[in-house]
Amino acid sequence: MSRFLFVVLALCFSATVKAWVASSIIRNRVTSSSMLNAIEVVSLESLENHEEDGTAMADSIVAWLDDEWIPQEVHVRLAASAKASYIACRENGENDIMSVMMRIADDMEKNWAAYDKDAFVNQWDIANYVSDYLTKKSGAESCDCSSEIF
């Protein structure tokens, strides 16, 4: 009888703990998804001259990579790709840094064979740098993944 009672109590306790854990997870998910709306999207609307801004961004990428590694021609090609992606996004009305960052990484990834042999970084390093660069240029607060913005 005591063994049966122990099993019943153990099952009840287990079910109670699982129900509490499940309700806690659901509460946390609701809170977490509600918090997503509190994240500030950094807009690029204040940057109006896409060609000029793209050129300055490309120059910054080259300066960063040359300083971080050694001056290489591949840095110029990577920066030109990032500039082209940036301008394409902006001309299509994209004002969100995340969209620009993803487009830069995706475009570079499609053509990565052209850079892979000589580059010491990958497309995500460039995209993250661009994100920090554009955040700084827009005047928004940032977390600075990159140590220095050129």
N, C-alpha and C positions, 0 to 999 in steps of 0.2 A: 504494500500500500504506500509506504513512504517513497519508494522508488517511483511509483506512478505520480505521486504528488510533486516530487522533484522535477520530473519531466514536464508536467503541466505548468509548474511555476517557471521553469526555464523557457518554455515555449512562449508563455505570456510575456515574460521579461524581454525575450528576444523580439517579439512582435511590437512591444511598446517602444523599444529602442529603435527598431527599423522605422516605425511610424514617426518618431521624433526626428530621426535623421532625415527621412524623406521630407518632412514638413520644413525642416531647417534648410534643406537644399532648395526647395521650391521658394521659400522666403528669400534666400540669397539670390536666386536667379531673378526674381522679380525686382529686387533691389538693384542688382547688377545691371539688368536691362534698363531700368529707369535711370541709372546713372549714366548710361551711354548718351542719353539726351543732354547731359550736363557737360559733355566734352566740347570744347570750343573748336570749331573748324576754322583753320587759318585760311583766309581768303587772299587771293592775289589781285583783287580788283583794283588796288591802288597802283599796281604796276601796269602802266598803260601802253608803253612802247615795247612791244614784244621783241622786235628785232634788236633794239638796243639792250634790253634786259637780257635777252638770250646770249648776246655777244659778251656782255659783262659776266654772265654766269659761266660761259665757256672759258673765258680768261681766268676766272677764279678756279675752275676745275684744274686747268693746266698748271696754274701756280701752286695749288695744293699738291697735286701729284708730283710735280717736279721737286718741290720742297721735301715731300715725304720719301721719295725714292731717288731717282736721278732723272734729269731731263731726257725725255724720250719722245719720238714722233708719235707713238701710239697714244700718248696723253692728248695730243691735239686731235686725233681722230675720235677718241672717246668723248672729248668735250664737244666736238662738232656734232656727234650723234645726239648727245644730251640737248644741245641747242636746238637741233631740228625737231626733236620730240617736244621740247618745251614750246617752241613756236607753233607747232601743229596743234597742241592742246589749247593754247591760248587763243588761237584763231578760230577754234571750234567752240569757244565759249567756256572752256574749263577754267574755273577760278579756284579750285580746291588743290592744295599742295599734294594731298594723297593721290589724286588722279594723275597729276603731273609726274610724281615720283614713280607710280606704277607704270605709266606709259614709257618713261625713260628706261626703266629696268626691262620691260617687255621688249621694247625695240632693240635694245642692246643684246638681249638674250637671243633674239632671232638671228642676229649677225655675229654672234660671239666668236665664231671661228676666225673672223678678221682681226680680232684683238687678242685672243687667248694666248697665242705664242709669245707675245711681248709684254703683256700687261701683268703687273704685280697685284692688281686688285680685280674684283669682279663687278658685274653690273649693279649689284646691291650696294657695294661700297660707294659707287658713283651716285646712285639714286638717294642714298642716305645723306651724302654730302649735299646734294642738290636740295633736299628737304631742309636741312639746316640753313643753307645759303638763302633759300627763298623765305624761310621763316624770319631770318634776320632782316632781309630786304623789306619784308612787309611790315616790320616793326612789332611783330607779335613776340610774346614770351616763348622761349624754347628750352629744350632739355640739352641741346648741343651734343649730339652723338659724335660729331667731329671735334677734335681738340681746338682747331683754329679755322676760322673762315677767312679766306683770302679775298 
